[in-house]
Each structure stands twice: as structure tokens, then as C-alpha cells.
């Protein structure tokens, strides 16, 4: 990576999107070396997408605190290409969260958070349109009592890990009802 930081939360979503491109036979082409740079083994994607291995345990894992100065990166070993996808996923899941609504660029992003947008909400069998502001709130996932909610397994990894002060990670998206009803499917 050009910024010297091979691990971040965004890379989890990037690997998932690339994997989905291969699963759906989208025809999008990737350079093998670039796939290795993001923690994907090209042989696990083509000609057939291989099943993922189980995630690494986060039993004693510590979530990295954000740096006061994000331009001063932590040191990581140079052999990132020799790590498995699961190694990358663990390191990415434990990476700090950098909130774009904070810091120097926060003013610009807050304008978008205060802009009223139309959202569709399912009520029974129909969708109803509502105008509201995001206002930096987490998404509410509907239908958690009746249907299975799919959440990426890296979220569970991060929830099981601990911060230095022994607190745990709590996602902004609300799916506690699904957890309590065991209506959750951890996907990769």
C-alpha cells in the first residue's frame, strides 16, 4: 500500500467485493499481483471460488486504538503477501476505526449527514418512504425477529476482541434483537 499501512477495516469490504465479482462471473479483470497486495490468493478465486477457512480466534485479541496522528503509521512486516486471507482478515478486523465525521474533513461530511434524504422502510408487505437525516446514526435492521440477518464474520471477530481498557466493540448498526433471537448468520 502506498501509505505504508497494509491493514485497515476498509480492506475487509474490498476483499469481499472482489470475491463477489468472481462468484457472480462479472467479467471484471484483476491483476494477480494486486489481489495479493490486498490479501487474496488468486488461486482461491479462479477458475473456481474456494470456500473460506474458518476465521482466526480473537479470544485474546486487542483492538488497536486510533493514532492521534493518523499520518504516523504503525510498522507492519513487509511480508504481507505471505499471509493467508484469514491472517489479513484478523489484522484488518483489529485495526482502528477512523471516523470521517471527525477531524479536519469532518465539516464537509457533516453537511451530507444533515441533508434530508428519502429512505424506504418496509412496513408489512409494502415499502413506505420517509424523509430524514442520517445524523451519524447507525442503521436499524428491520425484521430481526422474523428473519435471519446476515452480518460479515469480521464484525463478530471485532465484537469478541477487546480494547485496551477491556471494553468491547459495539457496532453502530442495531442488530441486538437478531442476536438475542439467534437470527444471525455470520457470512464471509
C-alpha positions as CSV (number, residue, x, y, z in Angstrom):
1,X,0.0,0.0,0.0
2,X,1.3,3.4,-0.9
3,X,0.6,4.8,2.6
4,X,2.5,2.1,4.3
5,X,-0.5,0.6,6.2
6,X,-1.3,-2.8,4.9
7,X,-4.2,-3.4,7.3
8,X,-7.5,-1.4,7.7
9,X,-11.2,-2.1,8.2
10,X,-11.9,-1.0,4.6
11,X,-9.8,-3.9,3.2
12,X,-12.4,-6.4,4.6
13,X,-15.1,-4.9,2.4
14,X,-12.7,-4.6,-0.6
15,X,-11.8,-8.3,-0.4
16,X,-15.5,-9.2,-0.1
17,X,-16.4,-7.2,-3.1
18,X,-13.6,-8.7,-5.2
19,X,-14.7,-12.2,-4.1
20,X,-18.3,-11.4,-5.1
21,X,-17.1,-10.2,-8.6
22,X,-15.6,-13.7,-9.1
23,X,-18.6,-15.5,-7.6
24,X,-21.0,-13.7,-10.0
25,X,-18.7,-14.1,-13.0
26,X,-18.9,-10.4,-13.5
27,X,-16.2,-10.4,-16.1
28,X,-14.2,-7.8,-14.2
29,X,-10.5,-8.4,-14.6
30,X,-7.9,-8.1,-11.8
31,X,-4.1,-8.2,-11.8
32,X,-2.9,-11.2,-9.8
33,X,-0.2,-9.2,-8.1
34,X,-2.8,-6.6,-7.0
35,X,-5.0,-9.4,-5.5
36,X,-2.0,-10.5,-3.4
37,X,-1.5,-6.9,-2.2
38,X,-5.0,-6.9,-0.6
39,X,-4.6,-10.3,0.9
40,X,-6.3,-12.5,-1.7
41,X,-4.8,-15.6,-3.3
42,X,-5.7,-15.6,-7.0
43,X,-5.7,-19.4,-7.0
44,X,-8.6,-19.3,-4.4
45,X,-10.7,-17.2,-6.8
46,X,-10.1,-18.6,-10.3
47,X,-11.2,-20.8,-12.0
48,X,-13.5,-21.6,-9.1
49,X,-14.0,-19.6,-5.9
50,X,-12.8,-21.7,-3.0
51,X,-14.7,-21.8,0.4
52,X,-13.1,-19.7,3.1
53,X,-11.4,-21.3,6.0
54,X,-12.8,-20.6,9.5
55,X,-11.9,-17.3,11.0
56,X,-9.0,-17.0,13.4
57,X,-9.8,-16.8,17.1
58,X,-10.0,-13.4,18.7
59,X,-10.0,-14.8,22.3
60,X,-7.0,-12.7,23.4
61,X,-7.0,-10.2,20.7
62,X,-6.7,-6.4,21.3
63,X,-8.3,-3.8,19.1
64,X,-5.8,-1.2,18.1
65,X,-6.5,2.3,19.4
66,X,-6.7,5.0,16.8
67,X,-3.5,7.0,16.4
68,X,-3.7,10.7,17.5
69,X,-1.9,11.5,14.2
70,X,-3.1,9.0,11.5
71,X,-0.2,10.1,9.2
72,X,2.2,8.3,11.6
73,X,1.5,4.7,10.7
74,X,2.3,1.7,12.8
75,X,5.0,-0.7,11.5
76,X,3.9,-3.9,9.9
77,X,6.1,-6.7,8.5
78,X,6.9,-6.4,4.8
79,X,5.9,-10.0,4.0
80,X,2.1,-9.2,3.8
81,X,1.8,-11.2,0.6
82,X,2.8,-14.4,2.5
83,X,-0.1,-14.2,5.0
84,X,-3.3,-16.1,4.4
85,X,-6.6,-14.3,3.8
86,X,-7.6,-15.2,7.4
87,X,-4.4,-13.6,8.7
88,X,-5.3,-10.4,6.8
89,X,-8.9,-10.5,8.0
90,X,-7.8,-10.8,11.6
91,X,-5.3,-7.9,11.3
92,X,-7.9,-5.8,9.5
93,X,-10.7,-6.6,12.0
94,X,-8.4,-5.4,14.8
95,X,-7.5,-2.1,13.0
96,X,-8.5,1.3,14.4
97,X,-11.7,3.0,13.2
98,X,-11.1,6.3,11.6
99,X,-14.4,8.3,11.6
100,X,-14.6,10.6,8.6
101,X,-17.0,12.8,10.6
102,X,-14.2,13.8,13.0
103,X,-11.0,15.7,12.3
104,X,-10.2,18.3,9.6
105,X,-12.6,16.9,6.9
106,X,-15.5,16.4,9.4
107,X,-17.1,19.7,8.4
108,X,-17.6,18.7,4.8
109,X,-19.0,15.2,5.7
110,X,-21.4,16.7,8.4
111,X,-23.2,18.6,5.6
112,X,-24.1,15.3,4.0
113,X,-25.2,13.9,7.3
114,X,-27.6,16.8,7.9
115,X,-29.0,16.7,4.3
116,X,-32.6,15.2,4.4
117,X,-32.8,12.1,2.3
118,X,-35.7,9.8,1.4
119,X,-35.3,6.3,2.9
120,X,-37.6,3.4,2.2
121,X,-38.8,1.4,5.3
122,X,-40.6,-1.9,5.0
123,X,-44.0,-1.9,6.8
124,X,-45.6,-5.3,6.5
125,X,-45.7,-6.2,2.8
126,X,-45.1,-2.7,1.4
127,X,-42.4,0.0,1.5
128,X,-43.0,3.4,2.9
129,X,-40.9,6.4,2.1
130,X,-39.6,8.6,4.9
131,X,-37.5,11.8,4.7
132,X,-34.9,12.1,7.4
133,X,-31.3,13.0,8.1
134,X,-28.6,10.3,8.8
135,X,-27.2,12.5,11.5
136,X,-24.3,10.0,12.1
137,X,-26.7,7.3,13.4
138,X,-26.2,3.6,12.9
139,X,-28.6,1.7,10.6
140,X,-31.5,-0.1,12.0
141,X,-32.0,-3.5,10.5
142,X,-35.7,-4.4,10.2
143,X,-37.3,-7.8,10.6
144,X,-34.8,-9.1,13.1
145,X,-37.4,-11.2,15.0
146,X,-38.8,-13.0,11.9
147,X,-35.8,-13.5,9.5
148,X,-32.1,-14.3,9.5
149,X,-29.9,-11.2,9.4
150,X,-26.6,-11.7,7.5
151,X,-23.5,-10.0,9.0
152,X,-19.9,-10.3,7.9
153,X,-17.9,-12.6,10.2
154,X,-15.3,-9.9,10.8
155,X,-17.9,-7.9,12.8
156,X,-18.2,-10.9,15.2
157,X,-14.4,-11.1,15.4
158,X,-14.2,-7.4,16.3
159,X,-17.1,-7.8,18.9
160,X,-15.2,-10.7,20.5
161,X,-11.9,-8.8,20.8
162,X,-11.3,-6.2,23.4
163,X,-10.0,-2.7,23.6
164,X,-7.0,-1.9,25.9
165,X,-9.5,-0.8,28.6
166,X,-11.3,-4.2,28.4
167,X,-14.4,-2.8,26.8
168,X,-15.8,-4.5,23.7
169,X,-16.7,-3.2,20.2
170,X,-20.4,-2.3,19.7
171,X,-21.4,-1.8,16.0
172,X,-23.5,1.3,15.2
173,X,-25.9,-0.8,13.2
174,X,-28.5,-2.2,15.6
175,X,-29.0,-6.0,15.4
176,X,-29.3,-6.9,19.1
177,X,-32.7,-8.4,18.6
178,X,-31.4,-10.7,16.0
179,X,-28.6,-11.8,18.3
180,X,-31.0,-12.4,21.2
181,X,-33.3,-14.5,18.9
182,X,-30.3,-16.3,17.3
183,X,-31.4,-14.9,14.0
184,X,-27.9,-14.1,12.8
185,X,-25.9,-15.7,10.0
186,X,-22.2,-14.8,10.1
187,X,-21.2,-14.7,6.4
188,X,-17.8,-14.4,4.7
